[in-house]
């Protein structure tokens, strides 16, 4: 009985650790400067214990490259301006 309990506990711990792998910090590299007109979608993900700062993920669309996702540095002035612009743009119902 103790062996079965230990095996189940080990399985549970392994599943928890595997679940944490999928939530890793996706923004190890920061993206380039962007044009506000190319922004299709903006996602702000909160900080995780293994991620130093919040993740700002932008989906861009261009004719040449199509849709691409980039991470932005939340401390850059350009990113702060983008967040303000995007909130105003969303409030207008676009």
PDB file of N, CA, C and O in Angstrom:
ATOM      1  N   UNK A   1       0.819  -1.193   0.000  1.00  0.00           N
ATOM      2  CA  UNK A   1       0.000   0.000   0.000  1.00  0.00           C
ATOM      3  C   UNK A   1       0.865   1.261   0.000  1.00  0.00           C
ATOM      4  O   UNK A   1       0.555   2.240  -0.678  1.00  0.00           O
ATOM      5  N   UNK A   2       1.964   1.219   0.778  1.00  0.00           N
ATOM      6  CA  UNK A   2       2.849   2.375   0.824  1.00  0.00           C
ATOM      7  C   UNK A   2       3.526   2.608  -0.518  1.00  0.00           C
ATOM      8  O   UNK A   2       3.758   3.750  -0.916  1.00  0.00           O
ATOM      9  N   UNK A   3       3.839   1.534  -1.205  1.00  0.00           N
ATOM     10  CA  UNK A   3       4.479   1.652  -2.520  1.00  0.00           C
ATOM     11  C   UNK A   3       3.529   2.299  -3.525  1.00  0.00           C
ATOM     12  O   UNK A   3       3.953   3.125  -4.334  1.00  0.00           O
ATOM     13  N   UNK A   4       2.256   1.933  -3.481  1.00  0.00           N
ATOM     14  CA  UNK A   4       1.253   2.519  -4.373  1.00  0.00           C
ATOM     15  C   UNK A   4       1.067   4.005  -4.078  1.00  0.00           C
ATOM     16  O   UNK A   4       0.963   4.813  -5.001  1.00  0.00           O
ATOM     17  N   UNK A   5       1.024   4.364  -2.803  1.00  0.00           N
ATOM     18  CA  UNK A   5       0.881   5.770  -2.414  1.00  0.00           C
ATOM     19  C   UNK A   5       2.091   6.573  -2.870  1.00  0.00           C
ATOM     20  O   UNK A   5       1.939   7.689  -3.368  1.00  0.00           O
ATOM     21  N   UNK A   6       3.271   6.031  -2.708  1.00  0.00           N
ATOM     22  CA  UNK A   6       4.489   6.715  -3.128  1.00  0.00           C
ATOM     23  C   UNK A   6       4.512   6.890  -4.645  1.00  0.00           C
ATOM     24  O   UNK A   6       4.911   7.943  -5.144  1.00  0.00           O
ATOM     25  N   UNK A   7       4.089   5.869  -5.374  1.00  0.00           N
ATOM     26  CA  UNK A   7       4.066   5.944  -6.835  1.00  0.00           C
ATOM     27  C   UNK A   7       3.071   7.006  -7.309  1.00  0.00           C
ATOM     28  O   UNK A   7       3.364   7.767  -8.232  1.00  0.00           O
ATOM     29  N   UNK A   8       1.912   7.054  -6.685  1.00  0.00           N
ATOM     30  CA  UNK A   8       0.918   8.065  -7.054  1.00  0.00           C
ATOM     31  C   UNK A   8       1.407   9.472  -6.730  1.00  0.00           C
ATOM     32  O   UNK A   8       1.172  10.406  -7.497  1.00  0.00           O
ATOM     33  N   UNK A   9       2.081   9.623  -5.607  1.00  0.00           N
ATOM     34  CA  UNK A   9       2.619  10.928  -5.229  1.00  0.00           C
ATOM     35  C   UNK A   9       3.696  11.367  -6.221  1.00  0.00           C
ATOM     36  O   UNK A   9       3.731  12.533  -6.613  1.00  0.00           O
ATOM     37  N   UNK A  10       4.562  10.462  -6.625  1.00  0.00           N
ATOM     38  CA  UNK A  10       5.583  10.775  -7.618  1.00  0.00           C
ATOM     39  C   UNK A  10       4.958  11.146  -8.965  1.00  0.00           C
ATOM     40  O   UNK A  10       5.423  12.068  -9.636  1.00  0.00           O
ATOM     41  N   UNK A  11       3.918  10.435  -9.351  1.00  0.00           N
ATOM     42  CA  UNK A  11       3.220  10.741 -10.597  1.00  0.00           C
ATOM     43  C   UNK A  11       2.582  12.121 -10.540  1.00  0.00           C
ATOM     44  O   UNK A  11       2.635  12.873 -11.513  1.00  0.00           O
ATOM     45  N   UNK A  12       1.986  12.452  -9.416  1.00  0.00           N
ATOM     46  CA  UNK A  12       1.365  13.763  -9.234  1.00  0.00           C
ATOM     47  C   UNK A  12       2.401  14.883  -9.316  1.00  0.00           C
ATOM     48  O   UNK A  12       2.156  15.908  -9.952  1.00  0.00           O
ATOM     49  N   UNK A  13       3.547  14.695  -8.683  1.00  0.00           N
ATOM     50  CA  UNK A  13       4.609  15.701  -8.722  1.00  0.00           C
ATOM     51  C   UNK A  13       5.132  15.870 -10.141  1.00  0.00           C
ATOM     52  O   UNK A  13       5.386  16.993 -10.576  1.00  0.00           O
ATOM     53  N   UNK A  14       5.297  14.772 -10.865  1.00  0.00           N
ATOM     54  CA  UNK A  14       5.769  14.848 -12.247  1.00  0.00           C
ATOM     55  C   UNK A  14       4.777  15.596 -13.131  1.00  0.00           C
ATOM     56  O   UNK A  14       5.181  16.359 -14.009  1.00  0.00           O
ATOM     57  N   UNK A  15       3.491  15.385 -12.906  1.00  0.00           N
ATOM     58  CA  UNK A  15       2.474  16.087 -13.696  1.00  0.00           C
ATOM     59  C   UNK A  15       2.483  17.573 -13.396  1.00  0.00           C
ATOM     60  O   UNK A  15       2.323  18.387 -14.305  1.00  0.00           O
ATOM     61  N   UNK A  16       2.666  17.941 -12.141  1.00  0.00           N
ATOM     62  CA  UNK A  16       2.717  19.356 -11.771  1.00  0.00           C
ATOM     63  C   UNK A  16       3.912  20.043 -12.406  1.00  0.00           C
ATOM     64  O   UNK A  16       3.791  21.164 -12.901  1.00  0.00           O
ATOM     65  N   UNK A  17       5.057  19.392 -12.398  1.00  0.00           N
ATOM     66  CA  UNK A  17       6.248  19.975 -13.003  1.00  0.00           C
ATOM     67  C   UNK A  17       6.110  20.073 -14.517  1.00  0.00           C
ATOM     68  O   UNK A  17       6.593  21.036 -15.114  1.00  0.00           O
ATOM     69  N   UNK A  18       5.476  19.120 -15.136  1.00  0.00           N
ATOM     70  CA  UNK A  18       5.266  19.165 -16.587  1.00  0.00           C
ATOM     71  C   UNK A  18       4.294  20.279 -16.948  1.00  0.00           C
ATOM     72  O   UNK A  18       4.436  20.902 -18.000  1.00  0.00           O
ATOM     73  N   UNK A  19       3.310  20.541 -16.094  1.00  0.00           N
ATOM     74  CA  UNK A  19       2.363  21.623 -16.342  1.00  0.00           C
ATOM     75  C   UNK A  19       3.025  22.978 -16.246  1.00  0.00           C
ATOM     76  O   UNK A  19       2.634  23.908 -16.951  1.00  0.00           O
ATOM     77  N   UNK A  20       4.014  23.107 -15.393  1.00  0.00           N
ATOM     78  CA  UNK A  20       4.732  24.377 -15.254  1.00  0.00           C
ATOM     79  C   UNK A  20       5.598  24.656 -16.466  1.00  0.00           C
ATOM     80  O   UNK A  20       5.888  25.817 -16.755  1.00  0.00           O
ATOM     81  N   UNK A  21       6.018  23.631 -17.179  1.00  0.00           N
ATOM     82  CA  UNK A  21       6.844  23.813 -18.361  1.00  0.00           C
ATOM     83  C   UNK A  21       6.107  24.605 -19.439  1.00  0.00           C
ATOM     84  O   UNK A  21       6.730  25.397 -20.147  1.00  0.00           O
ATOM     85  N   UNK A  22       4.806  24.413 -19.580  1.00  0.00           N
ATOM     86  CA  UNK A  22       4.037  25.081 -20.614  1.00  0.00           C
ATOM     87  C   UNK A  22       3.783  26.552 -20.344  1.00  0.00           C
ATOM     88  O   UNK A  22       3.318  27.267 -21.231  1.00  0.00           O
ATOM     89  N   UNK A  23       4.078  27.020 -19.141  1.00  0.00           N
ATOM     90  CA  UNK A  23       3.796  28.404 -18.772  1.00  0.00           C
ATOM     91  C   UNK A  23       5.087  29.206 -18.653  1.00  0.00           C
ATOM     92  O   UNK A  23       5.099  30.267 -18.028  1.00  0.00           O
ATOM     93  N   UNK A  24       6.167  28.716 -19.240  1.00  0.00           N
ATOM     94  CA  UNK A  24       7.450  29.403 -19.140  1.00  0.00           C
ATOM     95  C   UNK A  24       7.377  30.803 -19.715  1.00  0.00           C
ATOM     96  O   UNK A  24       6.464  31.141 -20.467  1.00  0.00           O
ATOM     97  N   UNK A  25       8.325  31.580 -19.356  1.00  0.00           N
ATOM     98  CA  UNK A  25       8.423  32.938 -19.868  1.00  0.00           C
ATOM     99  C   UNK A  25       8.720  32.878 -21.372  1.00  0.00           C
ATOM    100  O   UNK A  25       9.777  32.401 -21.784  1.00  0.00           O
ATOM    101  N   UNK A  26       7.794  33.356 -22.169  1.00  0.00           N
ATOM    102  CA  UNK A  26       7.939  33.271 -23.623  1.00  0.00           C
ATOM    103  C   UNK A  26       8.786  34.402 -24.187  1.00  0.00           C
ATOM    104  O   UNK A  26       9.224  34.338 -25.336  1.00  0.00           O
ATOM    105  N   UNK A  27       9.015  35.417 -23.398  1.00  0.00           N
ATOM    106  CA  UNK A  27       9.704  36.604 -23.892  1.00  0.00           C
ATOM    107  C   UNK A  27      11.173  36.609 -23.502  1.00  0.00           C
ATOM    108  O   UNK A  27      11.623  37.516 -22.802  1.00  0.00           O
ATOM    109  N   UNK A  28      11.911  35.628 -23.937  1.00  0.00           N
ATOM    110  CA  UNK A  28      13.334  35.629 -23.650  1.00  0.00           C
ATOM    111  C   UNK A  28      14.047  36.634 -24.548  1.00  0.00           C
ATOM    112  O   UNK A  28      15.046  37.231 -24.146  1.00  0.00           O
ATOM    113  N   UNK A  29      13.537  36.822 -25.761  1.00  0.00           N
ATOM    114  CA  UNK A  29      14.051  37.856 -26.663  1.00  0.00           C
ATOM    115  C   UNK A  29      13.002  38.932 -26.824  1.00  0.00           C
ATOM    116  O   UNK A  29      11.807  38.638 -26.813  1.00  0.00           O
ATOM    117  N   UNK A  30      13.417  40.143 -26.970  1.00  0.00           N
ATOM    118  CA  UNK A  30      12.478  41.247 -27.160  1.00  0.00           C
ATOM    119  C   UNK A  30      12.390  41.583 -28.640  1.00  0.00           C
ATOM    120  O   UNK A  30      13.384  41.520 -29.364  1.00  0.00           O
ATOM    121  N   UNK A  31      11.195  41.939 -29.079  1.00  0.00           N
ATOM    122  CA  UNK A  31      10.945  42.198 -30.484  1.00  0.00           C
ATOM    123  C   UNK A  31      11.437  43.555 -30.950  1.00  0.00           C
ATOM    124  O   UNK A  31      11.962  44.340 -30.160  1.00  0.00           O
ATOM    125  N   UNK A  32      11.267  43.826 -32.226  1.00  0.00           N
ATOM    126  CA  UNK A  32      11.739  45.074 -32.817  1.00  0.00           C
ATOM    127  C   UNK A  32      10.762  46.213 -32.550  1.00  0.00           C
ATOM    128  O   UNK A  32       9.695  46.020 -31.967  1.00  0.00           O
ATOM    129  N   UNK A  33      11.155  47.405 -32.993  1.00  0.00           N
ATOM    130  CA  UNK A  33      10.209  48.524 -32.958  1.00  0.00           C
ATOM    131  C   UNK A  33       9.096  48.212 -33.955  1.00  0.00           C
ATOM    132  O   UNK A  33       9.324  47.572 -34.981  1.00  0.00           O
ATOM    133  N   UNK A  34       7.892  48.673 -33.636  1.00  0.00           N
ATOM    134  CA  UNK A  34       6.760  48.337 -34.493  1.00  0.00           C
ATOM    135  C   UNK A  34       5.981  49.585 -34.866  1.00  0.00           C
ATOM    136  O   UNK A  34       6.049  50.611 -34.189  1.00  0.00           O
ATOM    137  N   UNK A  35       5.253  49.475 -35.940  1.00  0.00           N
ATOM    138  CA  UNK A  35       4.315  50.534 -36.329  1.00  0.00           C
ATOM    139  C   UNK A  35       2.974  50.241 -35.686  1.00  0.00           C
ATOM    140  O   UNK A  35       2.505  49.103 -35.703  1.00  0.00           O
ATOM    141  N   UNK A  36       2.364  51.258 -35.125  1.00  0.00           N
ATOM    142  CA  UNK A  36       1.080  51.058 -34.447  1.00  0.00           C
ATOM    143  C   UNK A  36       0.004  50.601 -35.411  1.00  0.00           C
ATOM    144  O   UNK A  36      -0.913  49.881 -35.016  1.00  0.00           O
ATOM    145  N   UNK A  37       0.098  51.007 -36.668  1.00  0.00           N
ATOM    146  CA  UNK A  37      -0.940  50.655 -37.642  1.00  0.00           C
ATOM    147  C   UNK A  37      -0.911  49.169 -38.002  1.00  0.00           C
ATOM    148  O   UNK A  37      -1.901  48.651 -38.519  1.00  0.00           O
ATOM    149  N   UNK A  38       0.188  48.478 -37.744  1.00  0.00           N
ATOM    150  CA  UNK A  38       0.295  47.058 -38.078  1.00  0.00           C
ATOM    151  C   UNK A  38      -0.197  46.144 -36.966  1.00  0.00           C
ATOM    152  O   UNK A  38      -0.236  44.927 -37.148  1.00  0.00           O
ATOM    153  N   UNK A  39      -0.573  46.699 -35.820  1.00  0.00           N
ATOM    154  CA  UNK A  39      -0.959  45.886 -34.664  1.00  0.00           C
ATOM    155  C   UNK A  39      -2.340  45.289 -34.895  1.00  0.00           C
ATOM    156  O   UNK A  39      -3.293  46.014 -35.181  1.00  0.00           O
ATOM    157  N   UNK A  40      -2.450  43.977 -34.773  1.00  0.00           N
ATOM    158  CA  UNK A  40      -3.732  43.273 -34.867  1.00  0.00           C
ATOM    159  C   UNK A  40      -4.261  42.906 -33.494  1.00  0.00           C
ATOM    160  O   UNK A  40      -5.465  42.972 -33.243  1.00  0.00           O
ATOM    161  N   UNK A  41      -3.350  42.515 -32.599  1.00  0.00           N
ATOM    162  CA  UNK A  41      -3.771  42.031 -31.296  1.00  0.00           C
ATOM    163  C   UNK A  41      -2.661  42.316 -30.288  1.00  0.00           C
ATOM    164  O   UNK A  41      -1.476  42.253 -30.617  1.00  0.00           O
ATOM    165  N   UNK A  42      -3.060  42.630 -29.061  1.00  0.00           N
ATOM    166  CA  UNK A  42      -2.103  42.909 -27.998  1.00  0.00           C
ATOM    167  C   UNK A  42      -2.510  42.113 -26.771  1.00  0.00           C
ATOM    168  O   UNK A  42      -3.651  42.211 -26.321  1.00  0.00           O
ATOM    169  N   UNK A  43      -1.598  41.331 -26.227  1.00  0.00           N
ATOM    170  CA  UNK A  43      -1.867  40.525 -25.037  1.00  0.00           C
ATOM    171  C   UNK A  43      -0.885  40.921 -23.948  1.00  0.00           C
ATOM    172  O   UNK A  43       0.312  41.057 -24.200  1.00  0.00           O
ATOM    173  N   UNK A  44      -1.392  41.104 -22.744  1.00  0.00           N
ATOM    174  CA  UNK A  44      -0.542  41.388 -21.599  1.00  0.00           C
ATOM    175  C   UNK A  44      -0.690  40.238 -20.627  1.00  0.00           C
ATOM    176  O   UNK A  44      -1.758  40.028 -20.052  1.00  0.00           O
ATOM    177  N   UNK A  45       0.389  39.494 -20.448  1.00  0.00           N
ATOM    178  CA  UNK A  45       0.389  38.347 -19.540  1.00  0.00           C
ATOM    179  C   UNK A  45       1.064  38.766 -18.240  1.00  0.00           C
ATOM    180  O   UNK A  45       2.073  39.470 -18.274  1.00  0.00           O
ATOM    181  N   UNK A  46       0.530  38.350 -17.097  1.00  0.00           N
ATOM    182  CA  UNK A  46       1.122  38.753 -15.812  1.00  0.00           C
ATOM    183  C   UNK A  46       2.468  38.077 -15.566  1.00  0.00           C
ATOM    184  O   UNK A  46       2.874  37.162 -16.283  1.00  0.00           O
ATOM    185  N   UNK A  47       3.138  38.560 -14.529  1.00  0.00           N
ATOM    186  CA  UNK A  47       4.409  37.952 -14.133  1.00  0.00           C
ATOM    187  C   UNK A  47       4.166  36.571 -13.564  1.00  0.00           C
ATOM    188  O   UNK A  47       3.158  36.319 -12.905  1.00  0.00           O
ATOM    189  N   UNK A  48       5.099  35.691 -13.829  1.00  0.00           N
ATOM    190  CA  UNK A  48       5.088  34.352 -13.252  1.00  0.00           C
ATOM    191  C   UNK A  48       6.314  34.239 -12.365  1.00  0.00           C
ATOM    192  O   UNK A  48       7.229  35.054 -12.482  1.00  0.00           O
ATOM    193  N   UNK A  49       6.358  33.254 -11.485  1.00  0.00           N
ATOM    194  CA  UNK A  49       7.529  33.132 -10.608  1.00  0.00           C
ATOM    195  C   UNK A  49       8.842  32.954 -11.367  1.00  0.00           C
ATOM    196  O   UNK A  49       9.899  33.333 -10.864  1.00  0.00           O
ATOM    197  N   UNK A  50       8.789  32.384 -12.565  1.00  0.00           N
ATOM    198  CA  UNK A  50       9.999  32.131 -13.325  1.00  0.00           C
ATOM    199  C   UNK A  50      10.228  33.165 -14.410  1.00  0.00           C
ATOM    200  O   UNK A  50      11.136  33.010 -15.226  1.00  0.00           O
ATOM    201  N   UNK A  51       9.420  34.222 -14.436  1.00  0.00           N
ATOM    202  CA  UNK A  51       9.561  35.280 -15.434  1.00  0.00           C
ATOM    203  C   UNK A  51       9.787  36.599 -14.696  1.00  0.00           C
ATOM    204  O   UNK A  51       9.019  36.940 -13.796  1.00  0.00           O
ATOM    205  N   UNK A  52      10.810  37.330 -15.057  1.00  0.00           N
ATOM    206  CA  UNK A  52      11.200  38.530 -14.325  1.00  0.00           C
ATOM    207  C   UNK A  52      10.178  39.657 -14.482  1.00  0.00           C
ATOM    208  O   UNK A  52       9.903  40.373 -13.519  1.00  0.00           O
ATOM    209  N   UNK A  53       9.624  39.821 -15.653  1.00  0.00           N
ATOM    210  CA  UNK A  53       8.695  40.923 -15.912  1.00  0.00           C
ATOM    211  C   UNK A  53       7.465  40.413 -16.651  1.00  0.00           C
ATOM    212  O   UNK A  53       7.445  39.289 -17.152  1.00  0.00           O
ATOM    213  N   UNK A  54       6.436  41.263 -16.709  1.00  0.00           N
ATOM    214  CA  UNK A  54       5.225  40.854 -17.414  1.00  0.00           C
ATOM    215  C   UNK A  54       5.523  40.736 -18.906  1.00  0.00           C
ATOM    216  O   UNK A  54       6.426  41.389 -19.427  1.00  0.00           O
ATOM    217  N   UNK A  55       4.747  39.891 -19.579  1.00  0.00           N
ATOM    218  CA  UNK A  55       4.958  39.641 -20.997  1.00  0.00           C
ATOM    219  C   UNK A  55       3.944  40.456 -21.800  1.00  0.00           C
ATOM    220  O   UNK A  55       2.742  40.393 -21.541  1.00  0.00           O
ATOM    221  N   UNK A  56       4.426  41.201 -22.751  1.00  0.00           N
ATOM    222  CA  UNK A  56       3.566  41.945 -23.667  1.00  0.00           C
ATOM    223  C   UNK A  56       3.796  41.344 -25.051  1.00  0.00           C
ATOM    224  O   UNK A  56       4.860  41.505 -25.648  1.00  0.00           O
ATOM    225  N   UNK A  57       2.780  40.653 -25.542  1.00  0.00           N
ATOM    226  CA  UNK A  57       2.882  39.953 -26.822  1.00  0.00           C
ATOM    227  C   UNK A  57       2.006  40.681 -27.839  1.00  0.00           C
ATOM    228  O   UNK A  57       0.814  40.888 -27.613  1.00  0.00           O
ATOM    229  N   UNK A  58       2.607  41.061 -28.949  1.00  0.00           N
ATOM    230  CA  UNK A  58       1.919  41.807 -29.997  1.00  0.00           C
ATOM    231  C   UNK A  58       1.862  40.957 -31.247  1.00  0.00           C
ATOM    232  O   UNK A  58       2.861  40.364 -31.655  1.00  0.00           O
ATOM    233  N   UNK A  59       0.678  40.899 -31.860  1.00  0.00           N
ATOM    234  CA  UNK A  59       0.527  40.230 -33.147  1.00  0.00           C
ATOM    235  C   UNK A  59       0.463  41.311 -34.215  1.00  0.00           C
ATOM    236  O   UNK A  59      -0.407  42.181 -34.186  1.00  0.00           O
ATOM    237  N   UNK A  60       1.391  41.244 -35.152  1.00  0.00           N
ATOM    238  CA  UNK A  60       1.482  42.232 -36.229  1.00  0.00           C
ATOM    239  C   UNK A  60       1.071  41.588 -37.544  1.00  0.00           C
ATOM    240  O   UNK A  60       1.180  40.374 -37.719  1.00  0.00           O
ATOM    241  N   UNK A  61       0.601  42.415 -38.460  1.00  0.00           N
ATOM    242  CA  UNK A  61       0.289  41.930 -39.793  1.00  0.00           C
ATOM    243  C   UNK A  61       0.907  42.872 -40.803  1.00  0.00           C
ATOM    244  O   UNK A  61       0.706  44.085 -40.745  1.00  0.00           O
ATOM    245  N   UNK A  62       1.666  42.300 -41.736  1.00  0.00           N
ATOM    246  CA  UNK A  62       2.212  43.057 -42.853  1.00  0.00           C
ATOM    247  C   UNK A  62       1.964  42.270 -44.128  1.00  0.00           C
ATOM    248  O   UNK A  62       1.777  41.053 -44.090  1.00  0.00           O
ATOM    249  N   UNK A  63       1.963  42.952 -45.232  1.00  0.00           N
ATOM    250  CA  UNK A  63       1.718  42.284 -46.516  1.00  0.00           C
ATOM    251  C   UNK A  63       2.833  41.301 -46.849  1.00  0.00           C
ATOM    252  O   UNK A  63       2.578  40.222 -47.384  1.00  0.00           O
ATOM    253  N   UNK A  64       4.035  41.668 -46.540  1.00  0.00           N
ATOM    254  CA  UNK A  64       5.177  40.843 -46.918  1.00  0.00           C
ATOM    255  C   UNK A  64       5.289  39.600 -46.051  1.00  0.00           C
ATOM    256  O   UNK A  64       5.471  38.498 -46.569  1.00  0.00           O
ATOM    257  N   UNK A  65       5.183  39.765 -44.734  1.00  0.00           N
ATOM    258  CA  UNK A  65       5.429  38.655 -43.817  1.00  0.00           C
ATOM    259  C   UNK A  65       4.181  38.013 -43.249  1.00  0.00           C
ATOM    260  O   UNK A  65       4.273  36.949 -42.637  1.00  0.00           O
ATOM    261  N   UNK A  66       3.033  38.609 -43.424  1.00  0.00           N
ATOM    262  CA  UNK A  66       1.804  38.059 -42.850  1.00  0.00           C
ATOM    263  C   UNK A  66       1.731  38.357 -41.356  1.00  0.00           C
ATOM    264  O   UNK A  66       2.179  39.411 -40.905  1.00  0.00           O
ATOM    265  N   UNK A  67       1.166  37.425 -40.592  1.00  0.00           N
ATOM    266  CA  UNK A  67       1.049  37.619 -39.143  1.00  0.00           C
ATOM    267  C   UNK A  67       2.290  37.109 -38.435  1.00  0.00           C
ATOM    268  O   UNK A  67       2.797  36.027 -38.731  1.00  0.00           O
ATOM    269  N   UNK A  68       2.771  37.916 -37.487  1.00  0.00           N
ATOM    270  CA  UNK A  68       3.914  37.530 -36.676  1.00  0.00           C
ATOM    271  C   UNK A  68       3.674  37.989 -35.248  1.00  0.00           C
ATOM    272  O   UNK A  68       3.024  39.008 -35.013  1.00  0.00           O
ATOM    273  N   UNK A  69       4.203  37.229 -34.296  1.00  0.00           N
ATOM    274  CA  UNK A  69       4.107  37.604 -32.890  1.00  0.00           C
ATOM    275  C   UNK A  69       5.474  38.029 -32.391  1.00  0.00           C
ATOM    276  O   UNK A  69       6.490  37.414 -32.715  1.00  0.00           O
ATOM    277  N   UNK A  70       5.484  39.100 -31.591  1.00  0.00           N
ATOM    278  CA  UNK A  70       6.716  39.606 -31.004  1.00  0.00           C
ATOM    279  C   UNK A  70       6.468  39.931 -29.540  1.00  0.00           C
ATOM    280  O   UNK A  70       5.364  40.313 -29.150  1.00  0.00           O
ATOM    281  N   UNK A  71       7.507  39.774 -28.743  1.00  0.00           N
ATOM    282  CA  UNK A  71       7.469  40.210 -27.353  1.00  0.00           C
ATOM    283  C   UNK A  71       8.084  41.602 -27.279  1.00  0.00           C
ATOM    284  O   UNK A  71       9.073  41.897 -27.950  1.00  0.00           O
ATOM    285  N   UNK A  72       7.488  42.440 -26.463  1.00  0.00           N
ATOM    286  CA  UNK A  72       8.002  43.795 -26.308  1.00  0.00           C
ATOM    287  C   UNK A  72       8.508  44.003 -24.895  1.00  0.00           C
ATOM    288  O   UNK A  72       7.982  43.428 -23.941  1.00  0.00           O
ATOM    289  N   UNK A  73       9.522  44.822 -24.772  1.00  0.00           N
ATOM    290  CA  UNK A  73      10.078  45.163 -23.480  1.00  0.00           C
ATOM    291  C   UNK A  73       9.141  46.163 -22.802  1.00  0.00           C
ATOM    292  O   UNK A  73       8.945  47.256 -23.333  1.00  0.00           O
ATOM    293  N   UNK A  74       8.554  45.830 -21.647  1.00  0.00           N
ATOM    294  CA  UNK A  74       7.583  46.721 -21.014  1.00  0.00           C
ATOM    295  C   UNK A  74       8.180  48.007 -20.477  1.00  0.00           C
ATOM    296  O   UNK A  74       7.436  48.925 -20.133  1.00  0.00           O
ATOM    297  N   UNK A  75       9.500  48.102 -20.394  1.00  0.00           N
ATOM    298  CA  UNK A  75      10.135  49.304 -19.851  1.00  0.00           C
ATOM    299  C   UNK A  75      10.477  50.331 -20.920  1.00  0.00           C
ATOM    300  O   UNK A  75      10.799  51.473 -20.592  1.00  0.00           O
ATOM    301  N   UNK A  76      10.412  49.947 -22.194  1.00  0.00           N
ATOM    302  CA  UNK A  76      10.749  50.890 -23.264  1.00  0.00           C
ATOM    303  C   UNK A  76       9.650  51.925 -23.434  1.00  0.00           C
ATOM    304  O   UNK A  76       8.469  51.629 -23.251  1.00  0.00           O
ATOM    305  N   UNK A  77      10.047  53.129 -23.781  1.00  0.00           N
ATOM    306  CA  UNK A  77       9.099  54.230 -23.963  1.00  0.00           C
ATOM    307  C   UNK A  77       8.134  53.937 -25.107  1.00  0.00           C
ATOM    308  O   UNK A  77       6.958  54.291 -25.026  1.00  0.00           O
ATOM    309  N   UNK A  78       8.611  53.302 -26.161  1.00  0.00           N
ATOM    310  CA  UNK A  78       7.767  52.980 -27.303  1.00  0.00           C
ATOM    311  C   UNK A  78       6.652  52.003 -26.916  1.00  0.00           C
ATOM    312  O   UNK A  78       5.529  52.117 -27.408  1.00  0.00           O
ATOM    313  N   UNK A  79       6.958  51.047 -26.037  1.00  0.00           N
ATOM    314  CA  UNK A  79       5.953  50.085 -25.582  1.00  0.00           C
ATOM    315  C   UNK A  79       4.902  50.763 -24.715  1.00  0.00           C
ATOM    316  O   UNK A  79       3.714  50.460 -24.830  1.00  0.00           O
ATOM    317  N   UNK A  80       5.328  51.676 -23.849  1.00  0.00           N
ATOM    318  CA  UNK A  80       4.382  52.417 -23.002  1.00  0.00           C
ATOM    319  C   UNK A  80       3.428  53.220 -23.869  1.00  0.00           C
ATOM    320  O   UNK A  80       2.224  53.254 -23.615  1.00  0.00           O
ATOM    321  N   UNK A  81       3.975  53.870 -24.901  1.00  0.00           N
ATOM    322  CA  UNK A  81       3.115  54.632 -25.826  1.00  0.00           C
ATOM    323  C   UNK A  81       2.160  53.721 -26.581  1.00  0.00           C
ATOM    324  O   UNK A  81       1.004  54.081 -26.806  1.00  0.00           O
ATOM    325  N   UNK A  82       2.635  52.546 -26.973  1.00  0.00           N
ATOM    326  CA  UNK A  82       1.780  51.587 -27.673  1.00  0.00           C
ATOM    327  C   UNK A  82       0.614  51.152 -26.786  1.00  0.00           C
ATOM    328  O   UNK A  82      -0.520  51.066 -27.257  1.00  0.00           O
ATOM    329  N   UNK A  83       0.880  50.879 -25.518  1.00  0.00           N
ATOM    330  CA  UNK A  83      -0.183  50.465 -24.603  1.00  0.00           C
ATOM    331  C   UNK A  83      -1.234  51.556 -24.447  1.00  0.00           C
ATOM    332  O   UNK A  83      -2.431  51.269 -24.461  1.00  0.00           O
ATOM    333  N   UNK A  84      -0.800  52.802 -24.300  1.00  0.00           N
ATOM    334  CA  UNK A  84      -1.755  53.917 -24.196  1.00  0.00           C
ATOM    335  C   UNK A  84      -2.569  54.055 -25.480  1.00  0.00           C
ATOM    336  O   UNK A  84      -3.788  54.222 -25.429  1.00  0.00           O
ATOM    337  N   UNK A  85      -1.902  53.986 -26.628  1.00  0.00           N
ATOM    338  CA  UNK A  85      -2.587  54.114 -27.908  1.00  0.00           C
ATOM    339  C   UNK A  85      -3.587  52.987 -28.109  1.00  0.00           C
ATOM    340  O   UNK A  85      -4.700  53.221 -28.582  1.00  0.00           O
ATOM    341  N   UNK A  86      -3.201  51.765 -27.754  1.00  0.00           N
ATOM    342  CA  UNK A  86      -4.069  50.608 -27.970  1.00  0.00           C
ATOM    343  C   UNK A  86      -5.321  50.697 -27.103  1.00  0.00           C
ATOM    344  O   UNK A  86      -6.412  50.349 -27.556  1.00  0.00           O
ATOM    345  N   UNK A  87      -5.178  51.160 -25.863  1.00  0.00           N
ATOM    346  CA  UNK A  87      -6.350  51.306 -24.989  1.00  0.00           C
ATOM    347  C   UNK A  87      -7.322  52.337 -25.540  1.00  0.00           C
ATOM    348  O   UNK A  87      -8.533  52.116 -25.522  1.00  0.00           O
ATOM    349  N   UNK A  88      -6.811  53.457 -26.026  1.00  0.00           N
ATOM    350  CA  UNK A  88      -7.672  54.489 -26.619  1.00  0.00           C
ATOM    351  C   UNK A  88      -8.329  53.944 -27.883  1.00  0.00           C
ATOM    352  O   UNK A  88      -9.518  54.169 -28.109  1.00  0.00           O
ATOM    353  N   UNK A  89      -7.588  53.249 -28.684  1.00  0.00           N
ATOM    354  CA  UNK A  89      -8.090  52.699 -29.939  1.00  0.00           C
ATOM    355  C   UNK A  89      -9.191  51.686 -29.678  1.00  0.00           C
ATOM    356  O   UNK A  89     -10.182  51.649 -30.408  1.00  0.00           O
ATOM    357  N   UNK A  90      -9.030  50.854 -28.634  1.00  0.00           N
ATOM    358  CA  UNK A  90     -10.050  49.865 -28.273  1.00  0.00           C
ATOM    359  C   UNK A  90     -11.313  50.532 -27.743  1.00  0.00           C
ATOM    360  O   UNK A  90     -12.419  50.073 -28.028  1.00  0.00           O
ATOM    361  N   UNK A  91     -11.162  51.617 -26.971  1.00  0.00           N
ATOM    362  CA  UNK A  91     -12.327  52.322 -26.413  1.00  0.00           C
ATOM    363  C   UNK A  91     -13.188  52.928 -27.506  1.00  0.00           C
ATOM    364  O   UNK A  91     -14.400  53.068 -27.340  1.00  0.00           O
ATOM    365  N   UNK A  92     -12.572  53.287 -28.620  1.00  0.00           N
ATOM    366  CA  UNK A  92     -13.332  53.863 -29.721  1.00  0.00           C
ATOM    367  C   UNK A  92     -14.117  52.786 -30.480  1.00  0.00           C
ATOM    368  O   UNK A  92     -14.905  53.109 -31.369  1.00  0.00           O
ATOM    369  N   UNK A  93     -13.908  51.520 -30.137  1.00  0.00           N
ATOM    370  CA  UNK A  93     -14.689  50.443 -30.716  1.00  0.00           C
ATOM    371  C   UNK A  93     -14.185  49.943 -32.047  1.00  0.00           C
ATOM    372  O   UNK A  93     -14.971  49.474 -32.870  1.00  0.00           O
ATOM    373  N   UNK A  94     -12.918  50.030 -32.270  1.00  0.00           N
ATOM    374  CA  UNK A  94     -12.362  49.565 -33.540  1.00  0.00           C
ATOM    375  C   UNK A  94     -11.839  48.185 -33.420  1.00  0.00           C
ATOM    376  O   UNK A  94     -11.333  47.630 -34.395  1.00  0.00           O
TER     377      UNK A  94
END
